């Protein structure tokens, strides 16, 4: 058995990666990676595996003949910070509409729903770093419109403390103004800080509170959209990530607006949902996240990135949900979390109602994104449930599992060839016809 492969796998385990059968992994990797094989051999095999898994997912249908997705954009990105080369594989396929008339391309923007919360959390950390906000400040002191949260702080909202309700349904409001009037009634039915309970309202309140803080600070009206761009999206050059895009969009069930009902009622740009993005922009974001371990001038602070992978309530029913709903690792792996067990301690992911997922392993610089068009225009409740084809969850889990296997193969191969001084840059975009 290849001793170098064993060393790489051992180092991954020391980082917290958990493998069902490490010896079997080492044996199979020794068949794939060796001095007798070139990197091109490994890459061609990986591309074949990615294409096969993606085509299977793209062509998949449930027992009622409903397709799980119409199109997707998937990315595996393994950046390095030592000039040994970055590996990036992007595979694009299918259409952005259920009539299959508009092909997905590299610039198609997907509605990523609750993945917006991860951007909101990163925005909060950046504003805290710049001294614009204290996360320990009471919401009622920061936002005159929100007075029903007792002594709750921004950090309480981040950690999903308590149980939040509104007097009325934001999602069914007849106008944006009415929706905001209902939001102002938000109150606590429980202020229990010993558990977490996933909700959209905390991050919506955070976005609204930031509007008050920045508008007062700058002396002119700042929307959450403009704040997100000014302090996060624009500095990171995430040029294809935005609220309320109107061109080349998908993942939202059709039309030209965000799918999430509360975000739509509130104008499309809130802290909980509403962002559209691309695989390319998520890869750029991942590189900036990972750089905290390698450069002194990283855009983010290392302590903030560590909070993204924090297990907030290990014994809670939602023990796999971290700050602002991020998914952290769980002993049952993909059955409970969108963060694979094969990744290191401190890895995290976020998933949106629309089905898209973004995964980050800062310790080993491994990123995956799965952007999909899974939302149907109308939910039947039988063949279509939660706006997606029945069986979508299981089909997605199978796809993520296969892509993760290939990701680990590429990671071990990169580490192996790097030991022999190979400097290899790969940036492959595969478009399935």
Buried (B, 14 or more C-beta within 10 A) or exposed (E): EBEBBBBBBEEBEEBBBBBEEBEEBBBBBBEBBBEEBEBEBBBEBBBEBBBEBBBEBBEBEBEEEBBBBBBBBBBBBBBBEEEBBBBBBBBBBBBBBBEEEBBBBBEBBBBBBBBBBBBBBBBBBBBBBEEBBBBEBBBBEBBEBBEBBEEBBBBBBBBBBBBBBBEBEBBEBEEEEBBBBBBBBBBBEEBEEEBBBEBBBBBBBBBBBBBBBBBEEEEEEBBBBBBBBBBBBEEBEBEBBBBBBEEBBBBBBBEEBBBBBBBBBBBBBBBBBBBBBBBBBBBBBBBBBBBBBEEEEBBBBEEBBEBBBEBBBEEBEBBBBBBBBBBBBBEEBBEBBBBBBBBBBBBBBBBBBBBBBBBBBBBBBBBBBBBBBBBBEEBEEEBBBBBBBBBBBEBBBBBBBBBBBBBBBBBBBBBBBBEEEEEBEBEBBBEBE
